[in-house]
Amino acid sequence: MQIRLERPEDATTIHALTDTAFKGMPFSDETEAEVIDALRAAGALTLSLVATEGGEILGHVAFSPVTINGEAGDWYGLGPVSVWPDHQRRGIGQALIREGLRQLQLMSAGGCVLLGAPAYYRRFGFESDPHLYNVGAPPGAFQRLTLNGSRPSGEVSFHRAFDGP
Ligand SMILES: CC(C)(COP(=O)(O)OP(=O)(O)OC[C@H]1O[C@@H](n2cnc3c(N)ncnc32)[C@H](O)[C@@H]1OP(=O)(O)O)[C@@H](O)C(=O)NCCC(=O)NCCS
């Protein structure tokens, strides 16, 4: 398996992959694929990585800038992240996330936040911080990982692409 940055010709596959992976998930509003397209259109896909095997895309992860107390900085949001259902549980998601976090660190990012299942994301070091929150997030779902030791506090907002059209 290889991990590389997305290329323009990958957009359609990433859209289909994301739609398929999130379909029917209880926590999903099934707009994740549109969110990725909107991030790309807004120039806000800080990192968009695909995992490939034999040239075929098996998984994808997106990272985009977030604001803290309304201010842009060096923190990023992870997601959406998707692996085709028949390729899940082979470590592809973990490999994509670890590579994305490594690249954020190379960019001197302060940290990363996400909404997701703590049982999955704690293995990367993500944890809840009572001082850093996202309005409307289900309890425990909003987590952060500091990459440079900083511990900002306040309200995190994801890119407006996550709010829908
Ligand atoms: C979440 C997702 C990206 C993980 O990718 P993956 O390649 O299947 O995951 P990995 O193989 O790297 O890791 C598998 C491990 O994660 C665990 N896992 C996967 N999803 C989980 C979840 N929601 N909660 C807890 N654990 C989860 C598996 O049990 C497995 O654990 P184990 O290694 O202890 O057996 C993938 O399952 C997916 O596309 N899911 C549908 C879309 C989605 O939910 N995206 C994330 C929303 S926050």
PDBQT file of the ligand as one rigid body, heavy atoms in Angstrom, charges set to zero:
ROOT
HETATM    1  C1  LIG A 201     -13.219   4.548  10.321  1.00  0.00    +0.000 C 
HETATM    2  C2  LIG A 201     -12.432   3.968   9.153  1.00  0.00    +0.000 C 
HETATM    3  C3  LIG A 201     -11.870   5.088   8.299  1.00  0.00    +0.000 C 
HETATM    4  C4  LIG A 201     -11.293   3.141   9.743  1.00  0.00    +0.000 C 
HETATM    5  O1  LIG A 201     -10.510   2.629   8.700  1.00  0.00    +0.000 OA
HETATM    6  P1  LIG A 201     -10.023   1.112   8.719  1.00  0.00    +0.000 P 
HETATM    7  O2  LIG A 201      -9.013   0.959   7.671  1.00  0.00    +0.000 OA
HETATM    8  O3  LIG A 201     -11.210   0.228   8.687  1.00  0.00    +0.000 OA
HETATM    9  O4  LIG A 201      -9.413   1.039  10.185  1.00  0.00    +0.000 OA
HETATM   10  P2  LIG A 201      -8.072   0.322  10.624  1.00  0.00    +0.000 P 
HETATM   11  O5  LIG A 201      -7.953  -0.998   9.950  1.00  0.00    +0.000 OA
HETATM   12  O6  LIG A 201      -6.975   1.272  10.502  1.00  0.00    +0.000 OA
HETATM   13  O7  LIG A 201      -8.377   0.123  12.157  1.00  0.00    +0.000 OA
HETATM   14  C5  LIG A 201      -9.273  -0.870  12.489  1.00  0.00    +0.000 C 
HETATM   15  C6  LIG A 201      -9.510  -0.753  13.946  1.00  0.00    +0.000 C 
HETATM   16  O8  LIG A 201     -10.355   0.336  14.177  1.00  0.00    +0.000 OA
HETATM   17  C7  LIG A 201     -11.476  -0.082  14.893  1.00  0.00    +0.000 C 
HETATM   18  N1  LIG A 201     -12.567   0.776  14.519  1.00  0.00    +0.000 N 
HETATM   19  C8  LIG A 201     -12.977   1.133  13.299  1.00  0.00    +0.000 A 
HETATM   20  N2  LIG A 201     -14.018   1.997  13.402  1.00  0.00    +0.000 NA
HETATM   21  C9  LIG A 201     -14.233   2.162  14.727  1.00  0.00    +0.000 A 
HETATM   22  C10 LIG A 201     -15.152   2.895  15.484  1.00  0.00    +0.000 A 
HETATM   23  N3  LIG A 201     -16.092   3.675  14.907  1.00  0.00    +0.000 N 
HETATM   24  N4  LIG A 201     -15.086   2.821  16.826  1.00  0.00    +0.000 NA
HETATM   25  C11 LIG A 201     -14.161   2.060  17.424  1.00  0.00    +0.000 A 
HETATM   26  N5  LIG A 201     -13.258   1.339  16.758  1.00  0.00    +0.000 NA
HETATM   27  C12 LIG A 201     -13.309   1.385  15.427  1.00  0.00    +0.000 A 
HETATM   28  C13 LIG A 201     -11.655  -1.514  14.531  1.00  0.00    +0.000 C 
HETATM   29  O9  LIG A 201     -12.352  -2.210  15.507  1.00  0.00    +0.000 OA
HETATM   30  C14 LIG A 201     -10.225  -1.961  14.490  1.00  0.00    +0.000 C 
HETATM   31  O10 LIG A 201      -9.734  -2.140  15.794  1.00  0.00    +0.000 OA
HETATM   32  P3  LIG A 201      -8.620  -3.187  16.105  1.00  0.00    +0.000 P 
HETATM   33  O11 LIG A 201      -7.428  -2.751  15.309  1.00  0.00    +0.000 OA
HETATM   34  O12 LIG A 201      -8.431  -3.069  17.571  1.00  0.00    +0.000 OA
HETATM   35  O13 LIG A 201      -9.200  -4.477  15.626  1.00  0.00    +0.000 OA
HETATM   36  C15 LIG A 201     -13.308   3.042   8.269  1.00  0.00    +0.000 C 
HETATM   37  O14 LIG A 201     -13.798   2.003   9.071  1.00  0.00    +0.000 OA
HETATM   38  C16 LIG A 201     -14.455   3.739   7.570  1.00  0.00    +0.000 C 
HETATM   39  O15 LIG A 201     -14.340   4.191   6.443  1.00  0.00    +0.000 OA
HETATM   40  N6  LIG A 201     -15.629   3.786   8.239  1.00  0.00    +0.000 N 
HETATM   41  C17 LIG A 201     -16.805   4.414   7.663  1.00  0.00    +0.000 C 
HETATM   42  C18 LIG A 201     -16.663   5.910   7.645  1.00  0.00    +0.000 C 
HETATM   43  C19 LIG A 201     -16.338   6.449   9.017  1.00  0.00    +0.000 C 
HETATM   44  O16 LIG A 201     -16.921   6.050  10.021  1.00  0.00    +0.000 OA
HETATM   45  N7  LIG A 201     -15.380   7.395   9.067  1.00  0.00    +0.000 N 
HETATM   46  C20 LIG A 201     -14.920   7.974  10.302  1.00  0.00    +0.000 C 
HETATM   47  C21 LIG A 201     -15.932   8.866  10.883  1.00  0.00    +0.000 C 
HETATM   48  S1  LIG A 201     -15.309   9.672  12.325  1.00  0.00    +0.000 SA
ENDROOT
TORSDOF 0
